[in-house]
């Protein structure tokens, strides 16, 4: 939590000028003037140090390294890329999915294919989720000169295609994650398939329609999908234990 809070703080510190140009972020503490630039930077770095030290003492060096790598990717690579290339979303999906690895190593488990499937699940899930957001706020992103895919391609075709491909990958990865853990848990496999295919259908409709209504539908579907899918995986692991 502390390391993630630091990453969010430094992200907003870095993007304070672009945040001021978008209605959805203009009321954040820095552009709104409720916090100063120097104090925000100091706070973000202090929280990072405390978080990493805590992880080092409680969870060991491996977990601390994964948390540090996640922070570095998010703050120093993903954040500045947002104003330079539409590939920022693909890069940002890596630190977006690494908390799975942080948690996995934090409980002392060794990394295996289960970790890989969970990482890929969260990684690919971010594409339909963020393409929907990128479409809904495309005009604000353009005003802030952020190179989101919906700004680079105003038609939304490429964003819709990424959403469909990402959602399709989620279908395959989620089924593999459940199947590898328990090939005979057909009810969990069925639940996983229904959830993932439901999100894919919403992604496909966004790809074909490319309007605010389909984007909101996809955004809601993505917000419903992930916690329910992770709950199913948790239920599976509890049943196996």
PyMOL commands that set and color helices and strands:
alter all, ss='L'
color gray80, all
select helices_A, chain A and resi 2-14+16-19+37-58+61-81+88-106+113-136+138-143+149-152+157-181+186-209+212-240
alter helices_A, ss='H'
color red, helices_A
deselect
rebuild
show_as cartoon
